[in-house]
């Protein structure tokens, strides 16, 4: 499983970083979130799915 951030939609509200800090980080410029891993580890999949569902800008998507 992979997760992608739509940089045009992301406003850096960082809800996802709170839900899955091992996967998401706020960029140095604080404009949008970045994904820290290529493949989501199985033990973090539930947290990432929750982050995708809770993103206020719907800027996250999952690739199975």
N, C-alpha and C positions, 0 to 999 in steps of 0.2 A: 504494500500500500504506500502511496505517495500523497503528499498534500501540496497544494499550490496556493500562492497568494497573488491575487489580482491587484497589482500596485496602483492601478487607476481607481480602484474602489476603496482600498484600505486607507483609513485615516489615522492609523497608529493608536487606536483606543486601547489596544493591548489586552483585551479580554482573553485572547488565546494564550498569551504568555503567562497569565495567572492560572489557566487550566492545564497547560502542558509546557512548563518552562524548559523542559529538556528538548523540546522540539522547536519552539518559537522563541525569537528574541526581537526586541525592538531595535531597529537599525540605528547606526551611529548618528544619523541626522534626525532620528525620531519621527520621520515622516511615515514610514510603514514598517510592518513586521516582516521578518525574514525567517525562512525555514532553515534550521541548523543541521538537519540530517537528510540524506537522500531517500532512504527507506525508513518507514516508521516501524520501530520495534513492536512486536506483537503485544507486549505488556503495556504499551502506550496507545494502542489503537482506540480504545474506548475514550480516553481523554481527548484525543485528537478529534474524534467524531463529535464529542460534546462541544469542543472549541469551534468546529465548523458550524454546528447548529446554533451556537450562541453568538457568533460574529454579528455585531450590529449593522455592519455594512455589507454582509453576505460576500465578503472578499475572499473567502477560503473555499477550496474545492478539493475533493478526494479523487484520486485515480487508483482504481483497484488493480 
